[in-house]
């Protein structure tokens, strides 16, 4: 199962809260609370920070619960 949603968080490279679009998949090891695992980041600020958005983006790599997306 996949979801594409807008998520908000603090970006230290922009020095402000930003909202980005990202696609997540449901990740739920046996007996654990389902979380969201990043599949693709559509951040429009990626040219400004110079990071690989799938690997290092602090907004998209925060731990998110699947049911809260």
N, C-alpha and C positions, 0 to 999 in steps of 0.2 A: 504494500500500500504506500502511496506517495501523496504528498501535499505540497503545493506551492503557496507560500504565504509571505506576508510582510512582517518582518520582525524588527524590533527596536532595541537599541542598546548604545552604550557609550563607546565611541571610537577614539582612542588616544591619538590617532594620526590626524583626525579632523578636529580634535579637542572639543567635541560636542556629541550630543545624542543624535544618532542618525537612524533612519528607517531604510531597510534594504529588502529586496525580494530574494527569496531563496527556496529551493526545493529540498524537501526532507523525505526520508523513508522511515518507517516504523521499525524500531529495534527493541526487541524484548527477549532477553535471555530467560530461560525457564525460571519462573517464580519471581521475576523482577518487574518493577514498574516500567511500562513501555516508555522509551525516550525517543527523541527525534535525532536521526543521524543525517548529517549534511550530505546531499548529493551534488547540488550545484548552487553557486552563489551568483546572483545577478547584480551585485553592487555596482552602482553607477559612479562610485568614487574611487574605484580600484586604480585608476591612472594617477590619482593624487597621492596615494599612500605607497604605491610601488610594490605591494605584497602580492603573493599568489593567493587569491581570495579563498580558494578551497582549503588551503592549508593553514593560513595565519590570521585570517580575519577574526578579530575578537568579538565582533557582533554575531557572526554566523556560527562560531565554534562554542558559544555558550551552551551549557546544558539546558535543554528544553524538554519538558514532559510532553509526550505525544498528545495527550488529551487536552493540553492547554494551547495547542496550535490553532 
